[in-house]
């Protein structure tokens, strides 16, 4: 049987060989050093936390965790983004992943991590306590839809051009980072910013008007999706996108954003042929007081007008799946301020951990609240669902 250990710098080549081999079996040729330079490039290769199972000193299974800090003004929560989950084909069935997940979570709790995030198969990771969270709006933009949108606006035409940003373009990277920091929630530091934009082989273009950089577009390698679009004047987005599609000969373009980007949602609705609403990431909450407070504050920050958010309090009981103990948390909102604290008050609703994530942060809430006996009918108006979405540059 294998032995659990923490990875060191000496393990890097071998663990990358294992990860590349495992993922190449289902996804074609994979090179994690190229795909995720923010974690595996030479200058960043010990940023991730490596959890390994070894047999006879050879790595047979691994999980990596990339530490990130989600920041919103003066508030922040500590997150661990779980990725590169790999088991050697000849080591499957030995329950190595169960051991790795347990050891990883235990270490994250010791380190004070508030929330774990990952992307992958929902039913596979539900076994470890993860559930789908957040909403993302997936817009489909066509040549016709963008043309009609731009013509309807009566915008005074500008000339836009696009230049690829390279790692040595400090001035443009600084300009892009300044725009990125205007997002409601951020997860990157300046030193990581460019490498995050390079995730999944994406390209980042400076948007130029009259020779001045007025924004950036982070675009998938096949130029079929815009992962991020930040501009000095967001109302220029339709015209920037039309120019980009024209310059690169693109007939159809996708763009995903979270429910917190209210201004962009309205603009993209006019730009698009249609959109779908999907869940975003899988999460597991480790610190309910901090995370619920952060998500509630995130929703308030996203709204231009909070009059639709009713003042009041609501007590949520959280029942761990494998334990008898239940913890109750009082959520309070009054005079623009949020308070979440552990309480002995009786719960208005009791939810198992995964059920809580699904109900409070996704459109499943609208299904639950319509049930005749739903305790959420007594929840203060406008509180739920809560936002959770990170762009591709943050994914691991």
Phi, psi and omega in degrees: 000160183274167181238134178281143173203165174270139182284153177237178180300329180292342181271352191301311182299317182290319181291325176292322176300317180295311181299315179299319180294313183296313182287331178293336180294334181242346187234015186077189184297127182234137176225100186294331178296326178278322183288324185229068181297337180295340180245329191240000174293161186306319184280349185238007196288357173246015176289321179285151176264124187256127176244125189231153164244128180241143170240124180051043176068016176245137182288127180244343178202150181206152167225135173248150177231123178262119180283132174222156177244118175275121185241142177216097186062235179273354182265152178202156169228151182265124183240151171241117181266113186273132180202183179053041181285115189219138172228130178302136181309325182278357180250005181287150182089000181261008178063028179293324182293326177298314179299314182296317180297319180294315180293318179299312181296319179301317180292321179296322177294318178299322182282356178083022178291138183266330185208142174253140181232142170205166176236137181161197183290121184302311187290332177294315187270349171301328180302333182258012175095009180267151176213154178300139182223154171075165178237139172232137177265125185250104186265141175249116183249125178247167177302320180292315184295321181287326178295313180297321179298312183294320180295324182290335185282338182063035184284139173290119189298136173243158174262120178247147173223167188224129179232132180297132178270128178255165186298333181273358181278070186301318184297315181286326176295319177298319179295318179295318181296322178298321177290320179301322182292350176278352176298156181299316179230134179238160182223007186237146171264163182301320184290340180261349195301308184295318181294327175296319178296337180277356180305139178061029177062026178290156175248150178238127181250134169284134176266120185247138172226120184055037177081355181260140176282117182246004180168188177213154173238125174259118194233143179299159184302328180270005179061023180265347182220138171265115180280323179216143174220111179236129183227154175298321178238104187295338178293346177277356185306314181302321184284326175295314181294319178299316179296320180296315180296321179293314183296325184256009177063041184261127180268333185213138187220140175254153178206126180250135174218162181272168182291348180279345183270071190298313182297317180293323180302315181294320180291315181293330175299321178287330184281335195264158172282319176198170173215158173238159178243122181236164169283160185255269188258168168265135179225161170224121182275127177258329180236097187292321181300311183290316185290315178297320176298315182297315182293321178296314179296325177300315180297316180296320180297328183285338186271133174286330181227118183262014181295337179281356178263111185285138174288150179156195179218156182206128183256124181249125174268132180248120183249107178301142186296322187253016181224157178277335186293139176237135176248137179253140181232127178267120174262126182230141177223121180206134177051043175080004183244143180252139174224130174233125181213151175294144186213159173263002178295153179294139182284140172285331177210144177242127183230141169291156191304311181292324178297323178299312181301310182298318186284319186277341188238001181231175180291353174301335178304320183292333174288314184296317186291341180277349179294139185304325183258018185292125175295342180287349174295341178263000178289145178304142185298134172087000184287320188238154003280159179267150184280150166198110178201134174234140179288170186302330180297342178263347185291153182223000000 
